[in-house]
Amino acid sequence: MNEQFEALKNKYGCHLQVAAALGVTRRTYYNYRNAGDKLPKRVMLAISLLLADDDQESLTAIRESSS
């Protein structure tokens, strides 16, 4: 999982930008990074979408369903 977070960091420039792209706070993002493979499925899905392509409609739907 750490490889995916590093790939996102390389894509967005810094971990803070990745947190913003995921729609979470900095603290929540660091908790996700420390959770390893114990992440919720919706977070894993959002990460895979960010790595694959910036599908904003799918990401918005994930964020709205988690609220």
C-alpha positions as CSV (number, residue, x, y, z in Angstrom):
1,M,0.0,0.0,0.0
2,N,2.9,2.4,0.7
3,E,3.9,2.1,-2.9
4,Q,0.5,3.5,-4.0
5,F,0.8,6.4,-1.6
6,E,4.3,7.2,-2.9
7,A,2.9,7.0,-6.5
8,L,0.2,9.4,-5.6
9,K,2.8,11.7,-4.0
10,N,4.8,11.7,-7.2
11,K,1.7,12.4,-9.2
12,Y,0.4,15.3,-7.1
13,G,3.7,16.7,-5.8
14,C,3.2,16.2,-2.0
15,H,1.1,14.2,0.4
16,L,-1.0,17.3,1.3
17,Q,-2.1,17.6,-2.3
18,V,-3.0,13.9,-2.2
19,A,-5.1,14.4,0.9
20,A,-6.9,17.3,-0.9
21,A,-7.5,15.1,-3.9
22,L,-9.0,12.4,-1.7
23,G,-11.2,15.0,0.1
24,V,-9.9,14.3,3.6
25,T,-7.9,16.2,6.2
26,R,-4.2,15.9,6.5
27,R,-4.6,14.0,9.8
28,T,-7.0,11.5,8.2
29,Y,-4.7,11.0,5.3
30,Y,-1.7,10.2,7.5
31,N,-3.9,7.8,9.5
32,Y,-4.7,6.1,6.1
33,R,-1.0,5.9,5.3
34,N,-0.2,4.3,8.7
35,A,-3.1,1.8,8.4
36,G,-1.4,-0.1,5.7
37,D,-3.6,-2.8,4.2
38,K,-6.4,-2.2,6.8
39,L,-7.9,0.6,4.8
40,P,-11.7,0.8,4.1
41,K,-12.7,-0.4,0.7
42,R,-14.0,3.0,-0.4
43,V,-10.6,4.5,0.4
44,M,-8.8,1.8,-1.6
45,L,-11.2,2.5,-4.5
46,A,-10.6,6.2,-4.4
47,I,-6.8,5.7,-4.3
48,S,-7.0,3.3,-7.3
49,L,-9.2,5.9,-9.2
50,L,-6.6,8.6,-8.5
51,L,-3.8,6.4,-9.7
52,A,-5.6,5.3,-12.8
53,D,-7.2,8.6,-13.9
54,D,-8.7,11.7,-12.5
55,D,-12.3,10.5,-12.8
56,Q,-13.9,13.4,-10.8
57,E,-17.4,12.1,-11.1
58,S,-16.5,8.8,-9.5
59,L,-14.5,10.4,-6.7
60,T,-17.3,12.9,-6.0
61,A,-19.8,9.9,-5.7
62,I,-17.4,8.2,-3.2
63,R,-17.1,11.3,-1.1
64,E,-20.8,11.9,-1.0
65,S,-21.6,8.3,-0.1
66,S,-19.2,8.5,2.9
67,S,-20.8,11.6,4.3
